[in-house]
Amino acid sequence: MNNKNLLPDICEPENLSPNSGHIDVLLTNRGFADINPLLVGQYQCTPGHFYGPNIRCYYLLHYVVSGKGIFKVNNQTYNLSKGDIFVIRPGEEIAYSADLENPWQYRWIAFNCTQELLPECLKEDIIHAPEVEYIFRSAIYADRFSHAKEMYICSKLFELFAILSQRSSPKENKMDSYVQIAKNFIESNYNDPRFSISMLAEKLNLNRSYLSTIFKNIIGLSLQQYLQDFRLKEAINLLLHTEMKIENIAFSCGYSNGFHFSKMFRQKYGVSPSQYRKNPKAFMSDEDNENNDNDNNETKSSDAVY
């Protein structure tokens, strides 16, 4: 399928006329867990057009494309113009109205979202962010994705959140950042036999000794020990929940051969992988037993968030 002509160049303002009036992009409530788009649209208001007082049960962001207007929330009144976003949060009484002489045009995206994903700046009533204008503009084109509009809007929201988080987040502690990146890299690449701590340090452009030191100070384990423990933990998961051959489990967990895997496994647990598989409860620690019970019960509860 040729996607070249699926969308116009959505970075060009002339592809969406400023006088195109009222547009509603009709979405289906998919009930997505982390972020769930509900409404998208734009409106060229008439002079004095007003909305509210009203309370919403979801997040609603309006981006002012042109003109002027007033937004009222929490006993505050804001005079807004091009490049401003006014933030409507669930449960807050709001009202807004267009200027009598230069009424605004705005575009909006409404959604539900987990608190973990929300940028810190959405706690503010007003955000001046002219650099995100193209995101609201491109959201209007969701109709071009007839069967995937909601996923397209999700992508726009994630892009918006990334930009807003970047400008509003405090500077992260560099050492903590390095450690979290290192952890994620290990957990994503542990199954590659070519993976090494030197490779990780090189990718982070850090001295291996320095990276190892800050990792151990924060995590409590050396990088090599963390890698080894993670590989063996994943190996146990495969031993208990699959019928894979021991050698294939070794390869799947980043070991170059079954002999080396069995040696490392025996050093950690005192038995061979085959013995562990035959009678796991005899060798599990209390923590391993608890983790295994949690894994078995995961499917009994829904992880959807609405």
N, C-alpha and C positions, 0 to 999 in steps of 0.2 A: 504493500500500500504506500502510495506517495503522499507523505505528510507535508510536503513543501508548501502547498497552498491551503493547508487546513486552517491557518490563521493569517490574518493580515499582519503587517508589521505593527505590533501592539505598542512599540516604543515610539511610534509617530503620532502625536496628538491629532493630526488632521484626519486620522482614520476613525475618530469618534467625534462627531460634531459637537461643539459646546451648546448648540441649540437643539439637541436631539430629545429634549423633553424628559418625559417620565419613562424609565425602563425598569422592568422587574425581570430578573432572571429566576425562573421558577425551578426550585430545587426540591428533591425528595429528602425527607429526614431519614438518613441512613443509620442513625444511632451509633456513629463511630465512637469508639471508646475515648480516645485522647482529645480529639478535636473534631467537632461536628458542625459543619456549616449549615445555616438555616435560611438566610436571606442575602440576596445581592441585588443592588440596583443603583439607579441614579435619578436625580430630579432637578430640573431647572425651576426653582420656586418663583411664584408670582410675588409681587411686592406685598409685604406684610404677612405672607403665608406662615401659619404657626402650627405647632403640634404640642399637645400636652395641656396641663400637667398629666403625666402618665408614668407607669412603672412597667419595666420590662422584666422578663424572667430569664434573660440570656444576655450575653455581651453584644453590644452593637457599636461599631466604629463608623463614624461619618468623617469623610475627608472633604474639606472645602476646596472645590476646584476653582471657583471664581466668586466674586461678589462678597457680600458681608451678611452677618446675622448675629443673633444673640443666643447664648446657651445658658440655661439656669439649672443648677444642681447644688444640693447641700447648702442652701442659703447664699450661694455665690452666683454672680452674673458675669458672664464673659462675653466680650465683643470679639468676634472671630472674623478671619478673612482668609484669603488664599494660602494654602499650605498648612492650615491648622486641622487637627483631628480632634473631635470631641468624643469623649469616652462615656458610653452609657453602660453601667454595670447592673447586674441583676438586683432587683429589690430597691433601687434608688429612684426617688421621684424626680423627674426631669421635665423640662419644657424648652422649646427652642422656636425661634421665629426669624424670618427673613427680613432684611433691611427694606425700608419703604422705597428708597431711591436706587439702591444697587443690590437687588435680591441675590442671594447666593445660589450657586449650583453645587450640589454635593453628591458623592457616591458613598455607598455604605456596604458593609459586610457584617452580618449577624452570625453568631456561633455560640455553641457551648464548648467548654474547655476545662481540662483538669488544671488545678492550681499550679502544679509543677511546671506546666508549659508557659504560663502567662508571664510576659515580660514585666519586670518591676514597674516600668513606667505606666502601665495600665492602671495603676493605683492613682495616677494623676487624672484630673478632669480634662485637661487640655494638653496636647502634644503638638509642638510645631515641627513638622517633619516633611518638608517639601520633597525630600529625596525619595519618598515612598509613593509619590503620585502615580507612577507607572503601574504599581501593584493594583491599586484600586481601579485604574483604567483597564488593565488587562483582565481583571475579574469579570468585567461586563461581557467578555467574549466566551464565558463558560458555555453558553448555548451551542458553540461550535463543537463541543464534546457531548454529543447527544446522549450517550450512555455512561458518561464518566464525569459529569459536571461537578459532582460533589468532590471527587478526588482532585480535580483540577483546582477547585477553590481551596481545598486543604493545602495543596502545594503553595498557593499564593499566601495563605495565612502563615505557614511555616517560614516562608521567605520574609514576610512582614515581621514576624516575631524575631527572626535572626537579626534583622537590621535594627529593630528597636532595642533588643537586648544588648547588642554591641555598643550602642551609644549610651545606654542607661546603666549598664552593670559597672560596679566598682572594679578597679583593677585587681585581677585574681593574683593570689600569691603564686609566684613563679614556681617555687619548689613543689607546692601542692599540684599545680597544673602539670608539671613534668611527671609526677608520680601517677596521676590519674591517666595521663596519656599512655604511660608505660604499662599500667595495668590493663588498659583496654587493648593495647597492641599485643600483649602476651595472650590475653583471652581470645583474641581474634586470629592469632597466628600460631598458637601452640601446636597445631597439627602439622606444621611444616617442619620436616626433619632438618632443613637448612637454617631454621631460625636460631639465632644466637643473641646473647646479651650485647655483644660487640655491634651486631647489626642494628639493634634497637638504639644503642647510644649514638651510633653514626646517623641514624635517621633523625634523632633529636638534636644533632649537632652538639653533643655533650661528651665530655670525657667519661669513659666507662666507670672509672673509679668514683668520680663525683656523683654520677647517676646512681650507682650502687649504694653509696653512702646515704644520700637523701632518701632513697627508697626504703632502706632498712630503718632509718630513723623514724619514718612516718608509718610504714606498714608493719615493721617488727620482724620482717623476714628479708633475707637477701633476695636479689632478683632471680638468681639461679634456683634458690629454694622455692620461691613463689611459682616459677615456671614448672619445676618438678612436681610440686604438690598439685598444681592445676591439672597437669597432664594425667597424673595418677587418679585424681578425682573423676576426671572425664572417663578414664579407663574403667573405673569401678561402675560408672553409670552404664557403660556398654556391656560389661560383664553381667550385670544384673538384669538388664532390660532387652538384651539382644542375644542371638545365638551365633554371633560372629566368631570366627576362629581367633585364637589368641594372637596369632601373627598379624591378622588383619586389624585387630584392636590396637596392636602396637603401632602399626603404620598410621592408623586413624588418629593416634594421639601424639604423633611427632617423633616416634622412635624409629631408627633406621632398620632395626631388626628385632625379632621376637626375643632373642637371647638378652639383649641389653634391657629391653622392657621388663622381662622376668626378673633380672638382677635388681633393677631399681624397685620393682614392686616388692620383692622379698625383703630388701633392705628397709622399706617403709612399714610393711605389714607383717613380716615374719613368716609368710607363706607364699606359695606360688600363685599366680593368677588362676590356674585351674583349681587349686584347692579352695581358694576364696570363692570361686563361682559355685562349687559344690555345696558349701555350707557357709554362706556369708554372715549369718547372724552370730556364728561362733567367733568371728574375727572383727566384727564391727565395733567401733567405739560407740558410746552413747550418742555423740554428735552425729555419727554416720547413720545410726538407727533412726534418729529424729529426722534427718534430712531425707532419708529414704521413705519414711512414712509421709512426709510432706509431699514428696514427688508423686507418690501413689494416690494422694488425696486431691491433687490439683484439679483433676478433671471433674470433681464432684461439685465444684463451685464455679459460678460464672464470673469472668473477669471483665465483663462489660461495665462501663461507667456511663451513666446517662445524665 
